[in-house]
Amino acid sequence: MNNLAGMPQQVASDRCLVELIAAQVPVIMLKNAPDNKEVQSRAQGVLYYAFKGLSQTVTFRRAWYYWVVHFSSPMPKAFADELNKTWERQVRVDGYAGGTEPSHSGVSCYHVDTQSGLNALVKALNDYYGQTNLAVPPYDKMDEWLGLVPASVEREVDSLLSLAEAYGIDKNPGNGPGAAEALLLDAVHLAEKHQLAGHFERAVSCLACLFDGEAGYANRVRAMRKAEGDQREWRWYQIDYLQNCLRFGILTDYVSDKGISIADLSSRASLLPAGKILRQEYALLEQSLRAEIREEIQASKESKRDESSKKYKLFRVGLTRIFLAKVCQAAGKKRIAAKTMSSARTIVTALKNYDNVTDRLPESSAWNRYEAGTLARELHVSSLYAYPG
């Protein structure tokens, strides 16, 4: 789930509406701003079950990065135990961080962190009550009752783009662009898949703005860090700089091949480094990453560390080798890249239960979330970082 705290009311409402629709939760649109000041969404969810002369009302209210789900009567422990087998960490009993076991008195509240978790909870409730045709809550004072709203790709893409723009695509370069980038990749993927030309061009324009802003910011900061002699900080801004230059180039080439005209795209791309200059930039980064690997290995040999520290140090070596492999691949050194990734894979496989480290490998499902041949896929896998999120 995306962080909706502090988002404009319309942006938050649109995103919540999409999430409720995806989970097939009937929607109530509040007439006024909600009492919850954290997330100003007017879109709220209600499931109402009438059975054997009794009733159960389930309400859905959005918090900053999760849904708060309340029950008018506690759900039985047996229901919660079954749900916990798969969803304990994503559908959290009573909001406990990391999840917890339900009490014998049942569960009155869940905090739900993911869309798949929300979908699973709703399905489990419908299965438990044996109802697919949901009743309308018998409220005396109902706001705007929408009920089950049909899914709309256009609505979903609009909500992704609006949220990305609200995060600040070009306002705060260098200040956590990852969330906006993920939203835009999802938006461009859906727009391309469903042939929504206008939405696709808007998403591409937003991505170009993001990459351009981030490249410019990283370029300025890396120069300062180099002047200060801060090699470690320079290295990260060098990765940022080259990654955004690389992605801008992919974006430009892809759009050109599709015959799409987007204002200023080619002229902005012409300002980015190319040829010999670009090869030199990659070479500098490659040298720096190799030096870091040597330092990590030497430090692990010289110091007497406990088992946990040694494992962490090995983890760092594996990650840096993934970075190095991706940089070599981007620089056209495919043979060296393959050899380096193979070395990283050996380390990472040995640490497979450590911090979900195997998700960092290129063959993991996390790196293959978009369909082959799409722009979103090309941009996602071109990341120079070892983090697929």
N, C-alpha and C positions, 0 to 999 in steps of 0.2 A: 504494500500500500504506500502511496505517496503521502508526504507530509502536507497536510492542508491547513495547518495552523497559520492564521494571519492572512490567508488568501482572501481576495475579494469575494463577496457573497455569491455573485453569479458564477464565478469560476469554481468555488467550492461546491455549490449546488449542482452544477453540471457534472462535475466529476463523481459526486456521490450518487447522482441519478444513474449514471452509467454502471457503477459498481453494483447498485441494487438490482438493476435490470439484468445484469450478468448472472446474479445469484437467484433470479426469479422471485424477488421479494416485492410484494405490493407496496406502492409508494404513496405517501402523504406529503403534499407540498404545504409547508407552513405559510400562513398569510403574512406573518411578521418574522423578524429575525429571531432565531432560537435563543433560549436562555443560556445555552452553552456559548460562552464568549470565545472559546478556543477555536472552534471551527464553525464558521457562520453559514452552514448549509441549511437551506430551507427543505431540502429533500431528506425525508426520514422514512424508515421502513417499519411496517407492521405485519406480522403474521397472526391470524386469529383462527383458533381451532375450537369448534363446538362439538362435544362428544359426550354421550351418556349423561346428558343433563348438566355437564360441567363445561368449563371453557379454559383455554390457555391463550394468553395474549403475549406475543413476543415482539419487543420493540428494538429497533436498530437506530443507533445514534452514532455519528462519526466523531471520533477523537482525532488527535493530530496525525497518527499513522496507523490507526486501527479502528475497528468498529466495536462499540460497546453494545452488547446484546443482553437485554434483561427479560426475565420470565415473570409473569404474574404469579405463577406457582412453580416451585422448584422442579426441575426435571429429575427423574429418578436416578439413583446412583448407577443402576445397570445401564441406562442409556449413556451416561457420561463415561463409564468405564469402556464401553464399546467404541465411542468416539475417540477416546484418549489413545487407543491402540495405534492409531495412525496420525492423529492430529494434535497431540498433546502440546507441542511447541508452537503451533500456529493458531489453534483454537484454545486459548488458555483459560482454564477453570478459574473463576473469580479474579481474572486479570493477573495471576501470579506470573512474574517474569520467568521464562523458561518452562512454564507449565507446572502443574501439581496434580496429585490424586484428588478426586472428588470426595467430599465427606459423605458419611452415611445418610445425612439428611438431604442429599442431592445437590444440584447446582442451580443457583439463581441468576448467575451472570457469567458471560464469556467475554473475553477480549480477543478479537479475531484480527490477525496480522496480515493475511494474504487473501487474494481473490479466490484462490482454490480452496482455502479453508472456509471462507464464507459460503461458497457453493456447497461444500461438503456438509456444513452444519444445516443449511436449509434442506438439503436432500434427506439428511438423517431425521430431521423433524417431520418432514412430510411422510417419510416411510414409517416412522414411529406411530403417527396418528392415522396413517392409512388414508390420507386425504390429498387429493390433487386439485380439487376445486375448493379454493379457500373462501371462507365466509368473510363478509364485510364487518369490521368491528362495530358493535352497537354503541358508538359514541354519541352523546347528546350534542356535543359541539365539535364537529369534524371540520378540520381545515379543508384544503382542496384534495379530495380523494382521487388519486389516479389509478389505483389498483395495479394490476400487472401491466407493465408498459412493454410493448414490443421492442425488440432490439433494433438498433439502427447504427450501421457502420459510420455514416456521416456524423451522427451525434457523438460517437466515441472518438473519432478523429478530431472533431472540433474541441472536445473536452481536453484531449491530450495537448493540442496546440495552445489552447488558452492557458492551461496550467503551466506549460513550458515557458510561455511568454510572461506569465505572472512571476515565475521564479527569477526572471531577469536574464534573457539571452544575451543582451549586449550592454547591460547596465553594470554588472559586477564581474568582469572577466577575472579569472583566477580564483573566484570564490565559490568553489564547489559546483562546477558545471555538469558533473556527472548525472544529477537528477534530471536536468533539462535535456541533456543529450539522450538519456534513456527514453524519455517521453517522445522526443522527436523521432528517434529511430523506430519506435512503435508506430508513430503516426505515419511516417513515410512508408513503412512496410504495409500497413493496412490500406493506405491510399493507393499504392501501386497494385496491390493484390486485387482490389475491388475496382480498379480503373477510375478512381476519382481524380480527374485531371486537375481541377482547381485546388483540391486539398493537397495533392502531391506537390504542386508548384509552391504552395504556401509553406509546406514542410521543408522543401529543399531550400527555399529562401531563408527560413529560420536557421537551418543547419549551417548554411554558408555564413550567416551573420555570427553564429556561435563560434565556428572554427576560425573565422577571420579575427574576431575579438580575442579569442584565447591565444592564437598564434602571436598577435601583436603584444599582448600582455607578457607572455612567456619570453618573447624576444627581448623586451626591455629588462625584465628581472634577471634573466640569465646573464646579460651584460654586466649588471650590477654585481651579481654573485661572483662572476669571473674576476672582476676588478678587486673584489674583497678577498679573493683567494679561497673562497668557500667552495671546494670541489664537490662536496656532497650535494649541497643545494643547487649548484650549477647543473649537476647531472640530471636532477629531476625536472628542472625547467627546460633543459635541453631536450629531454624526452617529450615534454609537453609541446614545445615549439615544433619539433619534427613531426610529432603525431598529428598535430592540427594542420600542418602544411601538407602532409601526406593525404589526409582525409579531404582537404579542400580540393586537391588534385583529382582524387577519385570521384568526388562529387561533380566536378567540372566535366571530366571525361564522360561520365555516365550520362549526364544531361545532354551533352553534345551528341553522343551516339544515338540518343532517343529523339533528337531533333527538337528539343524543347528550348525555348528562348527565355532566359531569366535575366532580368536587368542587372548589369554590373558584374555578373558572375565571371566572365572571361577576363575583364579588365582587372578585377581583384586578384584572380589567379596568376596573372602575368607578373604581379609584384612579388610572388613567392620565389624562393631560391630554386634553382634547377641546375642540371648538368654537373660540372666539376665542383661548383660551390656546394651543392647539395651532398655530393659524395664526400666532400671534406667534412661537412657537419656530421654525417653518419660515422665517419672514421673517428672523429674526436669522441663521440659518444661511445663507440665500441671500445676504444682504448680505456675510457674511464670505467666502464662496466667490468672489463677484464681486470683492471687494477683492484676494483672493489672485491671481486671474487677471490683474488690472491690474498687480500688483506683478511677476509673472513676466514679463509682456510688456515692462514698462518696464526691468526688469533685463537682459533679453536685448538691448534696443536700446542701452543705455548702456555695457555692458561689452564689451571686445574678447575674445571667446572663440574657442577653436578649434572646428572643425566638430563634433567629438564633443560638446562642451559645449552648443553651440547646438541640436543634435538632442535632447539630453536635456531642455533647457529647453522646447523645443516639445512634447516628449513629456509633460512635466508640465502644460503648458497644456491639451493634449488630454484628459488624464485628469481634471483638475479640472473641465473643461466637462462631462465625462460625469457626474461627481459632481453638478454643478449641475443638469443635465438631470433626473437621477433625483430630486433633492430637489424640483424644480419639479413633476414628475409626481405625487409623493406629496402635494404641497400643493394639488393640483387645478389647477395652471396648465399645462394640457395644451398650449396653443399655444406658450407660452414654452419649455416642455420640448422640444417637437418642433424648434423653431428652434435651441435650444442644442445638442441632440443632432446636428442636421445640421451645425452648425459643428464640433463635436468629430469627427464622422465624416470631414470633409474633412481634418483634421489627421492623424487616425489612419490613414486610407487612404494618405496620403503616406508614413507611417512603418511600412507594413505588415510590414516585415521586422525591426522593432525590438522586441525583448523580447515577441514574440507579442502585440503591442498590439491587433491586430484581434479577438482573443478577448474583449476588454473590451466590444465593441459588442453591443447587445441582440439583434441578428439572428444572432450567432455560435452555433455548435452548443453551445458551452460554457454558454450561458445557456438552452439549450433541451433540457437533458438529461432533464427530466421531462415526462410527457404533459400536454397541455393539459387544463384542468378539474380537475386534482388539487390537493390541498392542498400537496403538496411543490412543485409548479410555482408556485403563487401566492406561497408563502413565499420561494422562491429568487429569483424575478424582482423581488420587492419590496425586495431589498437596496439600500441607498443607496450602497454602494461600487461601484467599477468593476472588482471582481475576482470572477469567476464561481465560483472554487474554493470 
